[in-house]
């Protein structure tokens, strides 16, 4: 994933996962992940993740479909049924 979209997807997945862990830890009363350090982590965890969570699924889905990557691969349709299998 050397492209910009690969980098964006990789970072998004990582920091959304960290944010989900922090939310789950708050809910269950267990120790959260460490606090963000540096501007990069602060941006992804304090700005990107909360804004992403506020977006409606229809908008998130359109954004993901517009970006090149493996999530755009389509599956082959199932084979046509030729009657009972037995």
C-alpha positions in Angstrom: 0.0 0.0 0.0 2.4 2.6 -1.2 -0.2 5.0 -2.6 -1.8 7.9 -0.8 -5.1 6.0 -0.6 -3.4 3.0 0.9 -1.7 5.1 3.5 -5.0 6.8 4.3 -6.9 3.5 4.6 -4.1 2.0 6.8 -4.1 5.0 9.1 -7.8 5.2 9.2 -8.2 1.6 10.2 -5.6 1.8 12.8 -6.8 4.9 14.6 -10.5 4.0 14.3 -9.6 0.7 16.0 -7.7 2.5 18.8 -10.7 4.8 19.2 -13.0 1.9 19.4 -10.8 0.2 22.1 -10.8 3.5 24.1 -14.7 3.6 23.9 -15.0 0.0 24.9 -12.6 0.5 27.8 -14.7 3.5 29.1 -17.9 1.4 28.8 -16.5 -1.6 30.6 -14.4 0.4 33.1 -11.1 -1.2 32.1 -7.8 0.6 31.4 -7.9 2.6 28.2 -5.1 2.6 25.6 -2.4 5.2 26.2 -3.2 8.8 25.5 -2.3 10.2 22.1 1.2 11.6 21.8 2.2 14.1 19.1 0.2 16.0 16.5 -0.3 13.0 14.3 -2.0 10.9 16.9 -4.0 13.8 18.3 -5.4 14.6 14.9 -6.4 11.0 14.2 -7.8 10.3 17.6 -9.3 13.6 18.6 -10.4 15.0 15.3 -10.7 12.3 12.6 -12.2 9.4 14.6 -15.0 11.6 16.3 -15.9 13.3 12.9 -15.9 9.9 11.2 -18.3 8.5 13.8 -20.7 11.4 13.3 -21.0 10.9 9.5 -24.0 8.9 8.4 -23.3 5.5 6.9 -24.5 6.5 3.5 -21.8 9.2 3.2 -19.1 6.9 4.6 -20.1 4.3 2.1 -19.9 6.7 -0.8 -16.5 7.9 0.3 -15.1 4.4 0.5 -16.6 3.4 -2.8 -15.0 6.5 -4.4 -11.5 5.6 -3.2 -9.4 3.0 -5.0 -8.6 -0.1 -3.0 -9.5 -3.7 -2.2 -12.8 -2.6 -0.7 -14.0 -1.9 -4.2 -13.6 -5.4 -5.4 -16.9 -7.1 -6.4 -17.7 -10.7 -5.9 -18.9 -12.9 -8.7 -22.7 -13.5 -8.7 -23.8 -16.9 -7.3 -24.3 -19.7 -9.9 -27.8 -20.1 -11.3 -29.8 -22.8 -9.6 -30.5 -25.8 -11.7 -33.1 -27.4 -9.4 -32.7 -29.5 -6.3 -29.3 -30.5 -5.2 -30.4 -34.0 -4.4 
